[in-house]
Amino acid sequence: MSLTILTDTRWQAPDLAPTPARPVRALARDLDITQSLDPHRHAWGQVTFALSGVLRVTTPGASWILPPLRAIWVAPEVIHSVHVLEDARLRPLGILAARAPFEGDECRVLAVSALLRELIVALGETGAGPRETLLAELILDELPGAATRPMRVPLPQDKRLGALCAALIDDPACQLTLGQWAARVGASERTLTRLFESELGMRFGHWRQQVRLAHAAPLIARGMPLSQVAGELGYASQSAFSAMFKKTFGSSPSAFFAGDSAA
């Protein structure tokens, strides 16, 4: 029995919530670029994953951009929203809190292996019964070993800094200096410098690099040439972009995504 594919953003039916007897529940939701899921939370954990498309998942303290072959673990009771950046076939999993594959309330970006992807698809095509139980247990066994990727972009509480960060997330190629941003958001450059370090734990330039690299992932996964990706995100050259990518992720962009394809 295949899941009904939802095409709206209404709250899911209560009978789709995980239970001790059915600890992993699948959901199917196809959304276009105009749609988003407003901030919400639930008593169970969730693996947010899309078979295709690009998502931005945001919590009160951070934002993540998820290209294909990436998922994010959202712990129980963590407030989160989902914005569709490219038409997406969402296939999230609800996981009973008592069976959470990770400890604590920290969100984790996961590299989705070919096996995990097929298990998610299969669960969505299976009704209650022994097969669903077996698939759920395999998924719960597979998740803790999924490789994590450092793609987190921290977000501030201060409204002035928040306005700056939101604008750069929407336009990561923007070349305005911190002094120019200060004039726009109504705070001195010195104040913004202090806020970046106290609230986000990094300098303005470092945070902007994190945003650009997060945006780069879906562009590269889509097959955009690296030279064009570099230009789209405001880098002076492809080599400058590649050097920053390797410094952050430990491998070149081509090797990083080749590894995912092989997986």
C-alpha positions in Angstrom: 0.0 0.0 0.0 1.6 3.2 -1.2 1.4 6.5 0.8 -1.0 9.2 -0.4 1.2 12.0 -1.7 0.2 15.3 -0.2 0.5 18.5 -2.2 -0.4 21.0 0.6 1.3 22.1 3.8 -1.5 21.3 6.2 -0.6 19.4 9.4 -0.3 15.7 9.0 -3.1 13.4 10.2 -2.7 12.1 13.8 -2.9 8.5 12.6 0.5 9.0 10.9 2.3 9.7 14.2 4.8 7.0 15.3 3.8 4.7 18.1 5.6 1.9 20.0 4.1 -0.6 17.7 5.1 1.4 14.6 8.1 3.5 15.6 9.0 4.8 12.2 6.3 6.3 10.0 6.7 7.6 6.4 5.1 10.6 4.8 5.0 11.8 1.2 4.6 15.4 0.3 5.3 17.0 -3.1 5.8 20.7 -2.9 6.8 23.4 -5.3 9.1 26.4 -4.8 6.2 28.7 -3.6 5.4 26.5 -0.6 6.8 26.2 2.9 6.0 24.6 6.2 5.7 27.2 9.0 7.5 26.8 12.3 6.2 23.8 14.2 7.3 21.0 16.5 6.1 17.5 17.4 6.6 15.0 20.1 8.5 12.6 17.8 11.8 13.1 15.9 12.0 13.5 12.2 14.3 12.7 9.4 13.6 15.4 6.8 14.6 14.1 3.4 13.6 14.8 -0.3 14.0 12.3 -3.1 14.6 15.4 -5.3 14.7 19.1 -4.9 16.4 21.5 -2.5 15.2 22.4 1.0 16.1 25.0 3.7 15.4 23.8 7.2 15.5 26.5 9.9 15.4 26.2 13.7 15.6 29.1 16.2 19.4 28.9 16.3 20.5 27.7 12.8 19.6 27.1 9.2 20.6 24.3 6.8 20.3 23.9 3.0 19.8 20.4 1.9 20.5 19.2 -1.6 19.6 15.7 -2.9 21.4 12.9 -0.9 21.2 15.0 2.3 18.7 14.6 5.1 18.5 16.3 8.5 17.7 14.8 11.9 15.3 17.1 13.9 15.0 15.9 17.5 11.6 15.7 19.3 10.1 19.1 20.4 12.6 21.2 18.3 10.8 24.0 16.5 11.6 24.0 12.8 10.4 25.3 9.5 10.9 24.0 5.9 11.3 26.2 2.9 11.3 24.7 -0.6 14.1 26.2 -2.7 13.6 23.9 -5.7 10.5 21.8 -6.3 10.8 18.9 -3.9 9.5 15.4 -3.4 9.6 15.2 0.4 9.7 11.8 2.1 10.2 12.6 5.8 10.2 9.9 8.5 8.6 10.4 11.9 10.5 8.5 14.6 9.2 7.7 18.0 11.1 9.7 20.6 12.0 6.6 22.6 13.7 5.1 19.5 15.6 8.3 18.5 18.8 7.3 16.7 20.8 10.3 18.2 21.0 11.7 21.7 20.3 15.3 22.6 18.4 18.0 20.7 21.1 18.9 18.2 20.1 18.7 14.5 22.4 16.7 12.3 22.9 16.8 8.5 23.2 13.2 7.2 24.6 11.8 4.0 21.9 9.5 2.6 23.4 6.2 1.4 21.8 4.3 -1.5 20.6 1.7 1.0 19.0 4.3 3.3 17.3 6.0 0.4 15.8 2.7 -0.8 14.7 1.8 2.7 12.8 5.1 2.9 11.2 4.5 -0.4 10.2 1.0 0.5 8.7 2.0 3.8 6.5 4.5 2.0 5.2 1.7 -0.2 4.4 -0.7 2.7 1.4 -0.8 5.1 1.3 -2.0 8.7 2.6 -5.5 9.1 5.8 -7.6 9.4 7.5 -6.0 6.4 7.0 -2.5 7.8 8.5 -3.7 11.1 11.5 -5.1 9.4 12.1 -2.0 7.3 11.7 0.3 10.3 14.3 -1.7 12.3 16.7 -1.5 9.3 16.3 2.2 9.1 16.8 2.6 12.8 20.0 0.5 12.5 21.2 2.5 9.5 20.7 6.0 10.7 23.3 6.2 13.5 26.0 5.3 11.1 25.1 7.9 8.5 28.0 10.3 7.9 27.3 13.8 9.1 28.3 16.9 7.1 29.3 20.3 8.7 26.7 22.4 6.8 25.2 24.3 9.7 24.7 28.1 9.4 24.1 29.5 12.9 21.5 32.2 13.3 21.4 35.1 15.8 18.7 36.3 18.3 19.4 40.0 17.9 17.0 41.6 15.4 19.5 43.8 13.8 21.9 41.0 13.2 19.0 38.8 12.2 18.0 41.2 9.4 21.6 41.2 8.0 21.8 37.4 8.2 18.4 36.8 6.5 19.3 39.2 3.7 22.6 37.3 3.1 21.0 33.9 3.1 18.6 35.2 0.4 21.5 36.8 -1.6 24.8 35.1 -0.6 26.7 36.8 -3.5 26.1 40.2 -1.9 29.4 42.1 -1.6 28.4 44.7 1.0 30.9 45.3 3.7 30.0 45.0 7.4 30.2 48.8 7.6 27.7 49.1 4.7 25.4 46.6 6.4 25.6 48.6 9.6 24.1 51.6 7.9 21.2 49.4 6.6 20.3 47.6 9.8 20.6 50.5 12.3 23.7 49.4 14.3 27.3 50.5 14.3 30.0 48.3 12.7 31.5 47.8 16.1 28.2 46.6 17.5 27.7 44.1 14.6 31.3 42.8 15.0 30.7 42.2 18.7 27.3 40.5 18.0 28.8 38.2 15.3 31.4 37.0 17.8 29.1 36.8 20.9 26.0 35.3 19.2 27.4 33.3 16.3 31.0 32.5 17.5 32.7 33.8 14.4 33.5 36.9 12.4 31.3 38.3 9.7 33.6 37.0 6.8 33.6 33.5 8.2 29.8 33.4 8.6 29.3 34.7 5.1 31.6 31.9 3.8 29.4 29.4 5.6 26.3 30.7 3.9 27.9 30.7 0.5 29.1 27.1 0.9 25.7 26.0 2.1 24.2 27.5 -1.1 26.9 25.9 -3.2 25.9 22.3 -2.4 22.6 22.3 -4.3 24.1 24.1 -7.2 26.9 21.6 -7.6 24.5 18.6 -7.0 22.4 20.1 -9.9 25.4 19.8 -12.2 26.3 23.5 -12.4 30.0 24.0 -13.5 32.2 25.1 -10.6 33.2 28.3 -12.4 29.6 29.3 -12.6 28.9 28.3 -9.0 31.9 30.5 -7.9 30.4 33.5 -9.8 26.9 32.9 -8.5 28.2 33.1 -4.9 30.4 36.1 -5.3 33.9 34.4 -5.4 36.6 36.0 -7.5 37.5 32.7 -9.2 36.8 29.0 -9.3 40.1 28.3 -7.5 39.2 30.7 -4.6 35.9 28.9 -4.2 37.4 25.4 -4.4 40.1 26.3 -1.8 37.4 27.6 0.7 35.3 24.5 0.0 38.2 22.2 0.7 39.1 24.1 3.9 35.6 23.6 5.2 34.7 20.1 4.1 38.1 18.5 3.8 37.9 17.6 0.1 37.5 19.4 -3.2 33.9 19.9 -4.5 34.3 17.3 -7.2 35.6 14.7 -4.7 33.0 15.5 -2.2 30.1 14.9 -4.6 31.8 12.0 -6.3 31.9 10.3 -2.9 28.2 10.8 -2.5 27.4 9.5 -5.9 29.5 6.4 -5.3 27.6 5.9 -2.0 
